């Protein structure tokens, strides 16, 4: 584990840029950016176009270490290059931004009000490659749709089981049990989830380091207590379908909670913008998210 990156993630101000749209969500992300499906043919061309989009974001002057702590990458992005450097090396060596890798393979069908992660085949091999590519940590997402205690416990059990496999490889896992913002009893679901998270934290070995990525809670500052746990490097928030303005307003009410936004970061970026316009729009988004993340 890179100790300078760990210190930065634990103590510095800023937020995490989520640039990890994968196979299923990539066409939607490209379409929002102004690149229709008619502009590419096949998966390889699609990933090339989305890498061009991510490269443009990463190389923009406003995409800067003073406001951005880290960026989450899709596996395909990790294996591609920016200016002849692998993406993770470009982020850290040229930008001072910590590289994180999305490792989950998507969601299983809903059961007991939740969607567990699908199996992650060859995870050890992927983690070994992540270490070779100088990745700091990982991210994996599950979704909670109902305040069903059995389902929520299954989510947290799975996240921590895989999380410890990641810890043993010397990486810092981001455990992401997203509570759907449309969950009919969202506050109750978050309360149950927090209880399960605390149970698992109490069982961790002294040297285990993890992060959490959560939906911005209904009850402000719900996660303030676990932020103080010595195992927890950082607690970050997803935008969860909220608009950029709504997400920033809700985030700012939660002290110590920082953003890890995807759609809310890139929602106003377009392929046909000039470089100057693109950077101006990106800077406005980054400044707003940063301000909400340092309350």
Backbone torsions as a table, in degrees:
resi	resn	phi	psi	omega
1	UNK	NA	133.1	178.2
2	UNK	-72.9	111.4	-174.1
3	UNK	-69.2	-30.8	176.6
4	UNK	-66.4	-40.3	177.5
5	UNK	-66.3	-40.5	178.2
6	UNK	-61.7	-45.6	178.7
7	UNK	-61.1	-42.7	180.0
8	UNK	-62.7	-44.6	-178.7
9	UNK	-66.2	-34.9	-178.5
10	UNK	-74.8	-34.6	-165.4
11	UNK	-120.9	-25.1	-173.0
12	UNK	-80.5	156.8	175.8
13	UNK	-81.5	152.6	178.0
14	UNK	140.7	-168.8	179.8
15	UNK	-144.1	174.3	-179.0
16	UNK	-106.6	128.7	175.6
17	UNK	-89.5	121.6	-179.6
18	UNK	-93.2	104.0	-178.5
19	UNK	-115.0	42.6	-166.4
20	UNK	-116.4	25.9	175.5
21	UNK	-56.3	133.6	-175.6
22	UNK	-109.8	-162.7	-172.5
23	UNK	-49.6	-49.6	-175.6
24	UNK	-70.6	-34.3	-175.5
25	UNK	-97.8	-7.0	-177.1
26	UNK	-62.7	-47.0	179.0
27	UNK	-57.3	-39.1	178.8
28	UNK	-65.4	-42.0	179.2
29	UNK	-64.8	-41.7	178.8
30	UNK	-65.9	-40.7	-179.9
31	UNK	-63.4	-40.6	177.3
32	UNK	-63.4	-29.1	179.3
33	UNK	-80.3	-12.5	178.9
34	UNK	101.3	16.0	177.7
35	UNK	-112.6	103.6	-177.2
36	UNK	-75.4	160.9	-179.1
37	UNK	-61.2	-22.2	178.1
38	UNK	-71.0	-11.2	-176.7
39	UNK	-85.9	-5.1	178.6
40	UNK	-147.4	160.0	-178.3
41	UNK	-130.6	115.2	177.6
42	UNK	87.4	166.1	-174.9
43	UNK	-65.6	-40.3	-177.1
44	UNK	-63.1	-44.5	177.2
45	UNK	-64.8	-37.2	179.0
46	UNK	-61.2	-45.8	-179.0
47	UNK	-69.7	-29.8	174.8
48	UNK	-65.2	-42.6	179.4
49	UNK	-65.8	-40.7	-179.5
50	UNK	-71.5	-30.4	175.4
51	UNK	-67.4	-36.0	175.4
52	UNK	-61.7	-40.9	177.8
53	UNK	-63.4	-47.5	-179.2
54	UNK	-65.4	-38.6	177.7
55	UNK	-61.4	-41.4	179.5
56	UNK	-63.3	-40.9	177.6
57	UNK	-63.9	-50.9	-174.8
58	UNK	-63.3	-37.7	-177.3
59	UNK	-83.1	-7.9	179.2
60	UNK	-64.2	140.4	-179.4
61	UNK	-56.8	-32.4	-177.5
62	UNK	-75.6	-15.5	177.0
63	UNK	-82.3	89.0	-161.9
64	UNK	-132.6	147.3	-177.1
65	UNK	-64.4	-18.5	-178.9
66	UNK	-70.8	-21.5	177.7
67	UNK	-120.4	-22.3	-177.2
68	UNK	-112.1	119.9	178.9
69	UNK	-78.8	-43.4	-170.5
70	UNK	-152.3	165.3	174.3
71	UNK	-134.2	135.3	177.7
72	UNK	-93.7	129.6	-175.7
73	UNK	-113.4	150.6	169.4
74	UNK	-81.7	152.8	-177.1
75	UNK	-53.7	-42.6	-180.0
76	UNK	-61.7	-35.5	178.9
77	UNK	-70.0	-38.5	178.3
78	UNK	-58.1	-34.8	-175.6
79	UNK	-88.8	-1.1	176.9
80	UNK	-102.6	170.0	-174.8
81	UNK	-118.7	155.0	170.1
82	UNK	-124.7	119.9	-178.0
83	UNK	50.4	47.1	175.8
84	UNK	68.8	11.4	172.7
85	UNK	-115.3	141.2	171.8
86	UNK	-57.3	147.6	-170.6
87	UNK	-53.5	-43.3	-179.3
88	UNK	-62.8	-39.7	178.8
89	UNK	-68.2	-38.7	176.9
90	UNK	-61.6	-45.4	-179.2
91	UNK	-57.9	-49.0	-174.5
92	UNK	-80.2	-47.4	-174.4
93	UNK	-72.2	-37.8	-175.7
94	UNK	-97.9	-26.2	-173.5
95	UNK	-117.9	-16.1	-176.4
96	UNK	70.7	25.4	-177.4
97	UNK	-109.7	133.1	-173.6
98	UNK	-75.2	130.1	178.4
99	UNK	-90.4	133.0	179.5
100	UNK	-127.6	146.1	-175.5
101	UNK	-116.2	130.0	169.9
102	UNK	-74.3	125.9	-176.6
103	UNK	-115.1	-13.6	-177.4
104	UNK	-72.7	160.3	-178.4
105	UNK	-110.5	25.1	178.1
106	UNK	100.6	-174.6	-170.6
107	UNK	-105.7	143.6	172.6
108	UNK	-78.1	172.1	176.8
109	UNK	-64.3	151.4	-178.5
110	UNK	-65.9	134.5	175.7
111	UNK	-149.1	134.7	-179.3
112	UNK	55.5	36.6	175.0
113	UNK	75.8	12.9	-179.4
114	UNK	-140.5	164.8	170.8
115	UNK	-121.5	108.3	174.5
116	UNK	-69.4	170.0	172.0
117	UNK	-76.6	145.6	169.0
118	UNK	-65.4	159.5	174.8
119	UNK	-55.2	148.5	178.8
120	UNK	-113.4	88.0	-177.6
121	UNK	-65.9	145.7	176.5
122	UNK	57.3	35.7	-179.1
123	UNK	-62.1	-41.2	-179.6
124	UNK	-57.8	-42.3	179.6
125	UNK	-65.3	-39.7	177.8
126	UNK	-63.9	-41.3	179.6
127	UNK	-66.8	-36.9	175.6
128	UNK	-62.3	-41.8	178.6
129	UNK	-66.9	-37.0	177.0
130	UNK	-60.9	-41.4	176.4
131	UNK	-63.6	-40.5	177.5
132	UNK	-62.7	-32.7	-178.8
133	UNK	-88.8	6.6	176.3
134	UNK	65.4	41.1	175.6
135	UNK	-82.5	141.0	-179.4
136	UNK	-84.6	-44.3	-174.6
137	UNK	-154.3	-175.8	-175.8
138	UNK	-130.7	167.5	175.5
139	UNK	-139.0	139.6	177.3
140	UNK	-147.0	137.1	-168.1
141	UNK	-117.3	135.6	167.9
142	UNK	-123.8	168.0	-178.9
143	UNK	-134.3	133.8	177.4
144	UNK	-108.2	122.5	-176.9
145	UNK	-112.2	-16.1	-179.8
146	UNK	-138.5	153.9	177.9
147	UNK	-81.9	61.4	-178.5
148	UNK	-101.9	112.1	-172.8
149	UNK	-61.0	-41.0	179.7
150	UNK	-63.0	-44.3	178.8
151	UNK	-64.9	-43.4	-179.2
152	UNK	-64.3	-41.5	178.8
153	UNK	-62.5	-38.8	177.7
154	UNK	-62.5	-39.8	177.5
155	UNK	-60.0	-52.0	-175.5
156	UNK	-67.8	-39.1	176.4
157	UNK	-58.1	-47.2	-179.2
158	UNK	-64.2	-44.5	-178.7
159	UNK	-60.0	-45.0	-178.2
160	UNK	-71.8	-35.7	178.6
161	UNK	-60.5	-48.2	179.2
162	UNK	-71.4	-35.4	178.1
163	UNK	-57.5	-40.3	179.6
164	UNK	-70.7	-31.0	173.2
165	UNK	-62.0	-38.6	179.5
166	UNK	-70.7	-42.1	177.5
167	UNK	-58.0	-40.7	-178.5
168	UNK	-65.5	-18.0	176.3
169	UNK	-91.2	4.8	177.1
170	UNK	82.9	16.1	179.1
171	UNK	-110.0	159.0	179.4
172	UNK	-100.9	111.4	-179.3
173	UNK	-79.8	137.7	167.0
174	UNK	-94.6	112.7	178.1
175	UNK	-87.0	118.6	-173.0
176	UNK	-122.0	88.9	172.1
177	UNK	-95.0	85.0	-176.9
178	UNK	-67.5	130.2	170.5
179	UNK	-95.9	117.8	-178.8
180	UNK	-54.1	132.0	-178.3
181	UNK	-65.5	-14.2	178.1
182	UNK	-98.2	6.6	176.7
183	UNK	-56.0	126.2	-173.4
184	UNK	-63.7	-23.9	175.1
185	UNK	-131.8	63.6	-173.2
186	UNK	-58.9	-44.2	-178.3
187	UNK	-61.4	-40.7	178.9
188	UNK	-66.3	-43.4	178.5
189	UNK	-59.5	-42.0	-179.6
190	UNK	-67.6	-35.6	177.5
191	UNK	-64.8	-45.9	178.1
192	UNK	-61.7	-45.4	-178.3
193	UNK	-60.7	-44.4	-179.6
194	UNK	-61.1	-41.2	177.5
195	UNK	-59.7	-43.1	178.3
196	UNK	-65.9	-39.2	179.0
197	UNK	-62.4	-42.0	-179.9
198	UNK	-64.5	-38.5	178.3
199	UNK	-59.8	-44.2	-179.2
200	UNK	-71.3	-38.7	178.7
201	UNK	-59.4	-37.5	-178.4
202	UNK	-65.4	-19.4	-176.3
203	UNK	-99.2	-4.3	-174.9
204	UNK	-72.5	149.3	173.6
205	UNK	-66.5	156.6	-171.7
206	UNK	-59.1	-32.8	-174.3
207	UNK	-93.3	0.1	-178.9
208	UNK	-71.2	132.0	178.5
209	UNK	-121.4	128.5	179.5
210	UNK	-137.3	169.4	171.2
211	UNK	-130.5	160.5	173.7
212	UNK	-120.5	141.8	170.0
213	UNK	-121.3	119.1	-170.9
214	UNK	-129.1	159.6	169.0
215	UNK	-68.7	143.1	177.0
216	UNK	-57.1	122.7	-169.1
217	UNK	-73.1	153.8	175.6
218	UNK	-65.9	-41.5	177.0
219	UNK	-92.6	115.1	-177.3
220	UNK	-55.4	141.4	175.2
221	UNK	63.1	25.4	179.9
222	UNK	-58.3	-34.7	-173.1
223	UNK	-98.0	12.2	-177.6
224	UNK	-59.5	-38.2	-178.0
225	UNK	-63.8	-46.3	-176.8
226	UNK	-73.3	-17.1	175.0
227	UNK	-62.0	-25.4	-177.9
228	UNK	-87.4	-7.8	179.7
229	UNK	-66.4	132.4	-176.5
230	UNK	-63.1	-18.3	177.8
231	UNK	-79.6	-19.7	-169.7
232	UNK	-93.7	111.0	179.4
233	UNK	-70.1	-43.8	-177.9
234	UNK	-164.2	151.5	169.5
235	UNK	-114.6	124.9	-176.6
236	UNK	-122.2	162.3	-173.9
237	UNK	-122.0	139.5	171.7
238	UNK	-90.5	158.1	-178.4
239	UNK	-81.3	-24.3	167.5
240	UNK	63.6	18.2	-178.2
241	UNK	100.7	-9.2	173.5
242	UNK	-68.9	150.7	173.6
243	UNK	-67.1	164.9	179.8
244	UNK	-55.8	-46.0	-178.4
245	UNK	-65.3	-44.2	179.7
246	UNK	-64.7	-44.4	-179.7
247	UNK	-61.5	-44.1	179.7
248	UNK	-63.2	-41.6	-178.9
249	UNK	-64.8	-43.1	179.8
250	UNK	-68.9	-41.3	-179.3
251	UNK	-62.6	-41.2	-176.6
252	UNK	-61.8	-21.6	179.6
253	UNK	-81.8	-7.9	-175.9
254	UNK	-110.4	99.1	-174.2
255	UNK	-66.2	130.9	178.7
256	UNK	87.8	-15.1	178.6
257	UNK	-84.9	126.5	-178.7
258	UNK	-113.4	160.4	-175.8
259	UNK	-78.1	148.5	162.4
260	UNK	-137.0	74.1	-170.3
261	UNK	-96.4	145.8	175.8
262	UNK	-114.0	-78.1	-178.3
263	UNK	-60.1	-40.9	-178.3
264	UNK	-66.6	-22.3	176.6
265	UNK	-78.8	-42.3	-170.1
266	UNK	-103.5	7.3	-168.9
267	UNK	-61.8	-25.6	-177.1
268	UNK	-108.8	9.2	178.5
269	UNK	-86.0	138.3	-178.4
270	UNK	-135.3	145.8	-178.5
271	UNK	-62.0	-32.7	-175.3
272	UNK	-86.5	2.4	176.4
273	UNK	-72.7	144.9	172.0
274	UNK	-64.8	161.9	179.7
275	UNK	-59.1	-39.1	-179.9
276	UNK	-66.7	-43.0	178.8
277	UNK	-66.7	-42.4	179.0
278	UNK	-58.0	-47.7	-178.8
279	UNK	-66.7	-35.6	178.6
280	UNK	-65.2	-43.3	178.6
281	UNK	-65.9	-42.7	179.2
282	UNK	-64.5	-40.7	180.0
283	UNK	-62.6	-41.1	178.7
284	UNK	-61.2	-43.0	178.6
285	UNK	-64.8	-46.2	-178.4
286	UNK	-63.0	-43.9	-179.7
287	UNK	-61.3	-41.2	-179.1
288	UNK	-68.2	-43.6	-179.9
289	UNK	-67.3	-40.1	178.3
290	UNK	-61.7	-46.6	-179.6
291	UNK	-59.3	-40.8	179.3
292	UNK	-70.3	-21.7	-175.7
293	UNK	-88.8	-9.5	-175.4
294	UNK	-110.4	17.7	178.5
295	UNK	-74.2	NA	NA
